Amino acid sequence: MENKSYLTNTAVEHLVQSIAHDIEKDNWRPDYIVGITRGGLVPANLLSQYLDVKMYSLDVCLRDHQCAMGPESNCWMSEDALDSKKILIVDDINDSGATLQWIVDDWKRSNRPHSPEWKNVFGDNVRVASLVNKTSSDFKKVTYVGKTIDKDEDDAWIVFPWEKWWTDKPE
């Protein structure tokens, strides 16, 4: 059994509050929030409620080297990104960075792939928030982080409360 670290709902709420306060400190307000299914939906919803900003979901699942997207395409987001809409993408964890990088790459493939505007999109009008950010991740464009984990110091598997809500105790 691998080492696991269980986050409580209260801990998640504190991480979301920290992210919301950082967004407010930056004096940046998204036009809408995009939650990545499944794990990003809860923190995206909490941020959407707190900031009173519309929320959408994007179904992206990268597991076992497979790529899958839900029936909706993220093409609409790439058009909005290039048209200076402020978009906050939210996920529960930036572990390897594969999911977030896939979204970025897919945006570029689906809309004006050779546009020089892409180099200014991330960090400017499109920002990323993650409850947990691992320093070992290949995706380095996360703007708002609730908690940073150095995998060399803490290699625990993070278990979010929505993953084990039906049990009273960890496995």
N, C-alpha and C positions, 0 to 999 in steps of 0.2 A: 504494500500500500504506500502510495506516495504521500509526502508531506502536504497537508491541506491547511489553508487559512480561511476561516468562515467569517464573512462580513455580515453584520446584523442590518436590519432595516434602518435603525438609528444611525449606524455608521455610514450607510449609503446616503441618508438625508444630510448628514454633516458634510460629506464629500461634495454633494450637489450644491449645498449652500456655499461652500468654499469656491466652487467654480462660478456660481452666480455672482458672488461678490467680486471675483476677479474680472468678470465680464463688465460689471458696473464700474469698477475702478478704471478700466480701459476706455470707458465712455463709448462703448461699442454696443450696438443693439442689432441683432439679426432681424431680417425681414421674415424669416421662418427657420425652424429647427427641423433637422432630419435625424430621426432615430434609426440606427441600424438594427435590424431584427437579428436575433431575439434580444440579446443582452442590452442593447442600447435603447430599447423602447422605454424602460422604466425611468432611467435618468433623463431621457429626452422629454418625457411627459412631465416630470417634476420641474425641469427647467422651463418648459413651455408654460406651465401653470404659474410659476414664480414670476417669469418675465412677461407674462400675458402676450405670448407670441404664438402664432399658428405652428402646428407640428405636422410633419409628414413622416412616413416610414419608408425605408428602402430595404428590400429583402435581398441580402447578399450573404451567401454561406460558402465559405472556403474551408472545407475540411477534407482531409485525406487527398490533397492535391486535385480536388474537383472544384469547378467554378459553377455556381448556380445563382441565378437572379430570379426574383419573383416576376410576376406578369408585368409589373410596371417597369419601365426603363428609367435609368437615371439621366437620359438624354435631356429632359426638361431642366434638370439641375445644371447641366453643363451650359446650356443656353443662358440660364439665369446668372450663372457664375461669370460668364463673359460679358453679360450685360450689367454688371456691377450690383446685382442683388446681394445683400448680406445674408449668408447662409452659415448656420452652425450645424456641423455634423457631430453626432454624439454616439459614442459606443461605450460599453462597460469597461473594456480593457483593450489597450494597445499592447498586445503580447509580442507577436512576431512582426506586426505591421502589414501583413499580407492583405487583410481585408481593406484597410484604408488605402493602401497603395493600389489595389485593384480598382477601387472607385475612381481614384485620380486618373489612372491609365485609361479606364473605360470612358471617362468624360472626354479625354483628349481624342480618343478614337471615334467617338460618336458625334463630335461637334467641332468643326473648324480645327482639325488636328495640327495644322501647321501654323496656327495663329500665334504671334509673339506675345499676345495678351496672357497666355497661360502662365508665363513666368511670374506675373504679378498677382495672380488670382489668390493663391494660398497665403494666408497670413494677413492679407489685405481685406478683401470682401468675403472670402471663405475661410472659416476657422474650424478647428476640430477640438472637441472636448472629450476627455476620457476620464472615467472615474479612477482607473488605475493605469499608470503608464510604466512600462518596463524599460529601463535604460538600455537594454539589449535589443530593443525593437529596431528594425531597419527603417521604420517610418518616423522621421524626426520632425514632422510638421504639426505636432499636437500643440495647440496654443494654450488650452486650459486643462489643468490636471488636478484631480482631487488628491491623489496619492501617487508618489513615485516609488518604484521598487527596483532595487539593484539586484538582479538575478544572482550575482555572485555572492551576495550577502544573505538573500532570502529567496530561495527557489521554490517556495510553497505554491501549490495550485490554489488560486483564489476561487472560493465558492461564494457566489452571490446569493442573497436571501431568496430570490425568485427561482433559484435552481433546486432548493431543498425546503421549500416552505411547508410541505406536507409532513415533515418529520420534526420531532421535538429535539432531536440531538444529531450531531454529525455522525457520519458513518463510522 
